[in-house]
């Protein structure tokens, strides 16, 4: 249930690859549900208790708090697991690597998985971008572990990466110290013979204390695996340069991500040459500075960024690409996030030449704070509040020209606008 979501769809792809009979439902059709249907998943739109007839297992999205299917499945004795509980079962039963952190975990998970696939480990890879999951035949599993609702405590991997720690889900956490406490619990529960790979550049992550063996990565001089923000970038270990990596993806944050993925791969025994070759061929994650096409002579990119740190990093990365002007369209995600991080958001767009702000994508959340996207637009110098997609399109038609880079960002449905613009002649 919730088959169109990134997490549930990834599980569906893995079960399908393992030759299970898989069906799914969601409240509306989407690109993800259509892709699942094309792959062989039987998809139905809407909720109906009959969906669970003759099923052995029902996996549901954490966003679903109650439904006729859940009630029917429990009444019939069908095994019922949330997405997080199902993921935990897979992680806990495998030779697992879990990737956690407020930012970067999707890309790092995909990078680690790509390295292990390229090196012949044949892992199962569960990436939260809705399109990059795979089912392998070995005992290896690489999974993105989500902290948003506290279910990180369910996961007991042998090895883990922590990319950074920030407040991103104020609907669940009272403050950043509560987020830090969750990650400390997670890292402390790695087995003593396990491995914790921690980003040295993040102050809160750097303070994590595991019982497992601890290595660090990043740009800091004292990181176990140290890189430099140059292209191609070197990785140093034990005072020696292991070699250089020519990464396609722009952005300082992606060099940092690749260093974390490389550190984990090297620690599990992948030779540096194989790590470098894999990262050089890394295709990038879906909706992470993804090129969609062109609009009025401008390149159109789509990104999932929905937190100030991610917004700033994505804009900085986009500025490394060839462009005349960088025009950003941003769709805030959740009223609670916008209210809690308004000041940080207002400073995150300084690298853009022009910023357009859409209405908040609520994700089913009530606007109890009375916050509006227009407030954000007023706090960003030179920004314009456009509200809906129609108004955004009309403004872009008179604004965008050849050589510009049009960057659409947000965790809601802004990718629909990007798809429409990019497919125009």
ZAMARGU-4260 file (C-alpha; in steps of 0.2 Angstrom, whole numbers, plus 5000, padded with zeros to 4 digits):
<rodrens>
0) 5000/5000/5000 | 5006/5017/4995 | 5015/5009/4980 | 5019/5025/4972 | 5030/5031/4987
5) 5049/5029/4985 | 5051/5017/5000 | 5037/5005/4996 | 5040/5005/4977 | 5059/5000/4981
10) 5053/4985/4991 | 5040/4980/4977 | 5054/4980/4965 | 5065/4969/4976 | 5051/4956/4979
15) 5047/4956/4960 | 5065/4952/4956 | 5064/4938/4968 | 5050/4931/4958 | 5036/4934/4971
20) 5019/4939/4965 | 5017/4957/4969 | 5002/4969/4969 | 5000/4986/4975 | 4988/5001/4977
25) 4989/5020/4979 | 4977/5034/4980 | 4982/5040/4963 | 4991/5034/4948 | 5009/5041/4945
30) 5025/5039/4935 | 5031/5026/4949 | 5015/5016/4949 | 5015/5015/4929 | 5033/5009/4930
35) 5029/4996/4943 | 5014/4990/4932 | 5026/4989/4917 | 5038/4979/4927 | 5024/4966/4931
40) 5016/4973/4948 | 4997/4973/4947 | 4992/4990/4952 | 4975/4996/4958 | 4970/5014/4961
45) 4961/5018/4977 | 4957/5008/4993 | 4947/4992/4994 | 4947/4978/5007 | 4947/4965/4993
50) 4965/4970/4989 | 4971/4959/5003 | 4962/4943/4998 | 4973/4928/4995 | 4989/4939/5000
55) 5003/4932/5012 | 5010/4949/5017 | 5004/4967/5017 | 5017/4981/5017 | 5011/4998/5019
60) 5018/5016/5019 | 5022/5024/5035 | 5011/5039/5029 | 4996/5028/5030 | 4988/5028/5047
65) 4973/5018/5044 | 4963/5010/5029 | 4951/4997/5025 | 4965/4985/5018 | 4974/4986/5035
70) 4958/4982/5045 | 4954/4968/5033 | 4971/4960/5033 | 4973/4960/5052 | 4955/4952/5053
75) 4960/4938/5041 | 4977/4935/5049 | 4988/4941/5035 | 5005/4947/5041 | 5005/4966/5041
80) 5021/4976/5041 | 5025/4995/5039 | 5038/4999/5026 | 5051/5002/5040 | 5047/4986/5048
85) 5049/4976/5032 | 5065/4985/5028 | 5071/4981/5046 | 5068/4963/5043 | 5078/4963/5027
90) 5093/4973/5035 | 5093/4962/5050 | 5094/4946/5040 | 5107/4951/5028 | 5126/4956/5027
95) 5120/4973/5028 | 5126/4991/5025 | 5113/5005/5031 | 5116/5023/5025 | 5108/5036/5037
100) 5109/5055/5038 | 5098/5070/5036 | 5106/5074/5019 | 5115/5063/5006 | 5109/5046/5011
105) 5100/5042/4994 | 5115/5047/4984 | 5127/5038/4995 | 5116/5022/4996 | 5116/5022/4977
110) 5135/5025/4976 | 5139/5011/4988 | 5127/4999/4979 | 5134/5004/4962 | 5152/5001/4968
115) 5147/4983/4975 | 5137/4979/4959 | 5152/4984/4948 | 5164/4975/4959 | 5154/4959/4957
120) 5146/4958/4974 | 5129/4956/4967 | 5120/4965/4982 | 5102/4970/4985 | 5101/4989/4984
125) 5086/4998/4992 | 5087/5017/4987 | 5074/5029/4991 | 5074/5038/4974 | 5059/5027/4968
130) 5069/5020/4953 | 5086/5013/4958 | 5082/4998/4968 | 5089/4981/4963 | 5088/4963/4970
135) 5104/4954/4971 | 5107/4935/4973 | 5121/4937/4987 | 5119/4940/5005 | 5125/4958/5003
140) 5111/4972/5006 | 5114/4991/5005 | 5099/5001/5011 | 5094/5019/5014 | 5088/5020/5032
145) 5076/5034/5036 | 5076/5044/5052 | 5060/5055/5048 | 5048/5046/5060 | 5060/5038/5072
150) 5059/5020/5065 | 5078/5021/5063 | 5078/5011/5080 | 5071/4996/5071 | 5087/4994/5060
155) 5101/4983/5066 | 5114/4982/5052 | 5132/4976/5053 | 5139/4992/5045 | 5132/5009/5044
160) 5136/5026/5036 | 5130/5042/5044 | 5132/5057/5032 | 5126/5072/5043 | 5113/5077/5057
165) 5101/5091/5056 | 5083/5095/5060 | 5073/5091/5045 | 5057/5084/5052 | 5050/5096/5065
170) 5033/5087/5064 | 5042/5072/5073 | 5057/5079/5082 | 5056/5093/5095 | 5074/5100/5091
175) 5090/5094/5083 | 5096/5086/5100 | 5082/5074/5098 | 5088/5070/5081 | 5106/5068/5087
180) 5100/5056/5101 | 5091/5045/5088 | 5107/5043/5078 | 5118/5040/5093 | 5106/5026/5098
185) 5107/5019/5080 | 5126/5020/5079 | 5128/5013/5097 | 5118/4997/5092 | 5130/4992/5079
190) 5138/4976/5084 | 5156/4977/5091 | 5163/4968/5076 | 5153/4979/5064 | 5158/4996/5056
195) 5153/5014/5058 | 5158/5026/5044 | 5155/5044/5049 | 5157/5060/5041 | 5170/5070/5049
200) 5164/5087/5042 | 5148/5087/5051 | 5150/5092/5069 | 5135/5082/5077 | 5139/5066/5067
205) 5158/5068/5072 | 5153/5066/5090 | 5144/5049/5088 | 5152/5036/5098 | 5149/5018/5092
210) 5155/5001/5100 | 5159/4996/5083 | 5175/5000/5074 | 5174/5019/5069 | 5182/5027/5053
215) 5178/5044/5047 | 5178/5053/5030 | 5177/5070/5023 | 5188/5086/5019 | 5194/5088/5037
220) 5213/5085/5039 | 5210/5072/5053 | 5198/5061/5043 | 5202/5043/5041 | 5198/5044/5022
225) 5202/5062/5017 | 5197/5070/5000 | 5199/5087/4993 | 5186/5098/4984 | 5195/5097/4967
230) 5192/5088/4951 | 5197/5074/4949 | 5197/5072/4968 | 5210/5062/4978 | 5207/5051/4993
235) 5221/5050/5006 | 5222/5036/5019 | 5236/5034/5032 | 5245/5049/5025 | 5246/5042/5007
240) 5236/5046/4992 | 5226/5031/4986 | 5222/5038/4969 | 5210/5050/4961 | 5192/5049/4956
245) 5184/5058/4941 | 5166/5060/4947 | 5153/5066/4934 | 5141/5074/4947 | 5145/5092/4951
250) 5145/5099/4968 | 5157/5099/4983 | 5143/5089/4992 | 5144/5075/4979 | 5163/5073/4982
255) 5160/5071/5000 | 5146/5058/4996 | 5158/5049/4985 | 5171/5049/4998 | 5159/5041/5011
260) 5154/5028/4998 | 5172/5024/4994 | 5177/5023/5012 | 5164/5009/5016 | 5168/5000/5000
265) 5187/5000/5004 | 5183/4994/5021 | 5174/4979/5015 | 5188/4974/5003 | 5184/4982/4986
270) 5201/4987/4978 | 5203/5006/4975 | 5204/5004/4956 | 5187/4996/4956 | 5180/5009/4968
275) 5187/5023/4956 | 5180/5015/4940 | 5163/5012/4948 | 5161/5030/4954 | 5167/5037/4937
280) 5153/5027/4929 | 5140/5032/4943 | 5124/5038/4934 | 5117/5048/4948 | 5101/5046/4958
285) 5084/5050/4951 | 5078/5068/4955 | 5096/5073/4961 | 5101/5087/4949 | 5093/5076/4935
290) 5093/5083/4918 | 5075/5082/4911 | 5078/5091/4894 | 5076/5109/4888 | 5064/5123/4888
295) 5065/5138/4877 | 5084/5135/4874 | 5087/5132/4893 | 5093/5116/4901 | 5079/5110/4914
300) 5085/5101/4929 | 5075/5093/4943 | 5080/5090/4961 | 5072/5083/4977 | 5080/5096/4988
305) 5068/5102/5002 | 5079/5107/5016 | 5090/5123/5017 | 5106/5114/5017 | 5101/5103/5002
310) 5094/5118/4993 | 5111/5128/4995 | 5121/5113/4990 | 5111/5109/4974 | 5112/5128/4969
315) 5131/5128/4972 | 5132/5112/4961 | 5121/5119/4947 | 5133/5134/4946 | 5147/5122/4941
320) 5137/5118/4925 | 5137/5129/4910 | 5124/5142/4910 | 5120/5161/4907 | 5108/5163/4922
325) 5102/5151/4935 | 5084/5152/4937 | 5076/5142/4952 | 5058/5137/4955 | 5056/5130/4973
330) 5041/5121/4980 | 5042/5121/4999 | 5037/5104/5007 | 5026/5103/5023 | 5021/5118/5033
335) 5030/5112/5048 | 5047/5112/5039 | 5044/5129/5032 | 5039/5137/5048 | 5053/5129/5058
340) 5067/5133/5045 | 5060/5149/5037 | 5075/5159/5041 | 5087/5146/5035 | 5077/5144/5019
345) 5077/5163/5016 | 5097/5163/5015 | 5098/5147/5005 | 5094/5154/4987 | 5108/5167/4987
350) 5117/5158/4972 | 5102/5159/4961 | 5100/5173/4948 | 5081/5172/4950 | 5070/5162/4962
355) 5051/5158/4960 | 5042/5151/4975 | 5027/5139/4973 | 5014/5136/4986 | 5018/5123/5000
360) 5016/5105/4995 | 5007/5100/5011 | 5010/5081/5010 | 4993/5079/5019 | 4998/5091/5034
365) 4987/5104/5041 | 4993/5122/5041 | 4991/5124/5060 | 5005/5137/5060 | 4997/5149/5047
370) 5013/5150/5037 | 5013/5153/5018 | 5025/5152/5004 | 5023/5170/5000 | 5031/5174/5016
375) 5047/5165/5010 | 5047/5174/4994 | 5046/5191/5003 | 5062/5186/5013 | 5072/5181/4998
380) 5080/5196/4989 | 5073/5197/4971 | 5062/5182/4973 | 5044/5181/4966 | 5029/5171/4973
385) 5020/5162/4959 | 5009/5150/4969 | 5003/5137/4956 | 5011/5129/4941 | 5000/5139/4929
390) 5007/5155/4935 | 5025/5148/4936 | 5024/5142/4918 | 5017/5159/4912 | 5031/5168/4921
395) 5045/5156/4914 | 5039/5158/4897 | 5043/5177/4898 | 5059/5174/4908 | 5069/5159/4902
400) 5080/5160/4887 | 5094/5151/4878 | 5109/5147/4889 | 5099/5148/4905 | 5099/5134/4917
405) 5081/5131/4925 | 5082/5121/4941 | 5066/5115/4949 | 5067/5109/4967 | 5056/5101/4980
410) 5050/5085/4987 | 5032/5087/4982 | 5025/5085/4964 | 5036/5099/4956 | 5043/5086/4945
415) 5027/5086/4935 | 5030/5104/4930 | 5048/5100/4925 | 5042/5085/4914 | 5029/5097/4906
420) 5042/5111/4902 | 5056/5099/4897 | 5045/5090/4884 | 5039/5106/4875 | 5046/5110/4858
</rodrens>
